Amino acid sequence: MKTEDEKQTESKEEYDDEGAQSPDQPDGDNAGLDSEPSSEEVPEPLSYEELEQQLAETKDQLLRTVAESENVRRRTEKEKSDASKFAITSFARSFLSVADNLNRALESVTEGARKKNKDLENLFVGIEMTEKELEAVYEQFNIKAIDALGKPFDHNFHQAMFEVEDEKVPTGTIVEQIQKGYTIHDRLLRPAMVGVAKGRKGKADDQIEREVSDDKNQEKEQKGIKESSAAAYSKGSNKTEAGENPSPKIDKKL
């Protein structure tokens, strides 16, 4: 027979086994909640046309995004290239006065004075070599002088300082240059200060004047025809009001 202690131990083990199995069994309230149907509705599948529309919209957005990124890349590359090209613009513009002074020094010495004075000739040659070396440095950085003399005036590259009466060249032709102009990478660095001819008219101006004159003559001819027609009409109406019969007379003898 089992003792009292053994009976208590067995009853305790049975109670522990029942407690361990109880969490696996669903509770009454929880079981009822799980069994209830969900209130959320399942979305209906999209039709073929709707799927095609969504695909087209997504493709369009993708293409726009790619195009925008490509534009940004190109714009960034251009800005980077321009920054590299024109980084020395301010320095080059301030350095142009050196070339101006060298040019003025060469122009101030005449050929006769150079022949009479050997030292002056040597100084002239030295300044001329310095100017050529400076121009070579300009060429390395794509800084070029503007060829203005004899060319038509262009406000993008020239600055007119005065007009010169000259019948030998058409109006607007540059006949004098006070100061050289320069460009850097085909962009204006400094405009050329020039004198512009106010002379004879060019072929284009003559053609325009001829066309204007022909138009005026045609207008005068048309005006004269209208006036003569109006006068004739006015004369006929005056005769009618005076009682005259414009129709031919009928012979009563017939």
Buried (B, 14 or more C-beta within 10 A) or exposed (E): EEEEEEEEEEEEEEEEEEEEEEEEEEEEEEEEEEEEEEEEEEEEEEEEEEEEEEEEEEEEEEEEEEEEEEEEEEEEEEEEEEEEBBEEBEEBBEBBEEBEEBBEBEEEBEEEEBEEEEEBBEBBEEBBEBBEEBBEEBEEBEBBBBEBEEBEBBEEBBBBBEBBEBEEBBBBBBBBBEBBBBBBBEEEBBBBBBBBBBBBEBEEEEEEEEEEEEEEEEEEEEEEEEEEEEEEEEEEEEEEEEEEEEEEEEEEEE
